[in-house]
Amino acid sequence: MPTFVVKTFGCQFNELYSASVTEMLERAGYEQSRTLDRVSLVVINTCAVREKAQEKAFSFLGEAATAVDASRIVFMGCSATLDQERAKRIAGHEVHIIPGSAGIEEVLARVQAIAACAPAEPMVPHSLFPTADIELVRGCESYCTYCIVPRARGRETAVDAEVVLRQAKDSIQHGFRELLLLGQNINRYHWSGGGLIELLSALDRLDGEFWFWFLSPHPAYFQRAEVQRLMQLEHVEHHVHLPLQSGSDGILKRMNRRYSMADYDALAGAVRSDSRWTLTTDIIVGFPGETDEDFEATVAAVRRHQFDGVFLAKYSDRPGTPASAMPDKVPQKTIDERHSVLLQVVRDLSLQSNAAMIGGSVDVLVLTAGASGDTFGKSRDGRNVWFEDQGRLSHPVGSFVRVDINHGSREGLYGICST
Ligand code: SF4
């Protein structure tokens, strides 16, 4: 039986595409292998957003090239757009390059041809049960000055609403309980019926027991009234991830983020008007030109919004981005110091947010069922929840349960299932 390895780096998009490739190969009779030893096909799905992820992908490519012939290797994703010459130098000219701008149909068709497998039936692409990942917007044209995605993924295109709704319906009918809608800047979604909020409203009307969530909204393209409409929907998860990036208007301008702190505050305020909802964000520390005052403004914004979770990144140059050519770089030592100051603030806030849940109970979607009776899931407001089944009741992956919370840490909640 032919075998394959799929190695994935980076974002949820890559997870989705890799899951689709895996599913197609398995349906074609390929078996997934844990090692590169005598493998028939290697697929490497790459990320160029962070240098570390990029270097890991090239290092894995080197490993794969010593184990199999280059003609059996597929190198796809962002680094495949930006650095295909390097890929060829490492693996040889026979390596198959699929650029990050290729949509899922093209990726599947190319891999199918390389693997010489029979044409696959159209399918519902999804990642890990019980979550079905559904693509809404491909590419990005927002041109944040630190980001390589517009160059790597190409022009923005919206997936047809009919396709999205059909995939959502099929996923629910196949037992998926969470729909995760994806777009690099998902607020740019548009269709004949309107924009993102209209599509989410249509999706909310589908029959079945399910939750949905979406990544990533962009504050510049999100209206306060839309946030309020979103919060009225029946199946939506109760959390918004709203990337702030910096609390300084000057730095936001240099980042080309196209919103001010006042704009952001208005959106965040709408989310915060309902205490059942959580708010999380992304912050970049040490963007070129960031002064002590700019950094203090970011710390103040993080404290003011009491974020339930923050993905904190240290600024690093991505070659080819406008920010990488900006002159006034922040010294690495200062970036490290600012990062550790903010990290402490963020950790305290996460702990505070989760500790406040002790004594209450939350709805949880079961994501993994532990052998020892410990089960892991996600609360409707997006927190990690570990719980024991009282009386060792069995709650399979994909079921919704109620959990009484008796402990909270920075990482999440702990409790006992009461259903
Ligand atoms: S919105 Fe900005 S950060 Fe997000 S993918 Fe587009 S350019 Fe990059």
Boltz pocket constraint, residues with backbone or C-beta under 6 A from the ligand:
constraints:
  - pocket:
      binder: B
      contacts: [[A, 140], [A, 141], [A, 142], [A, 143], [A, 144], [A, 147], [A, 148], [A, 149], [A, 150], [A, 184], [A, 185], [A, 218]]
      max_distance: 6.0
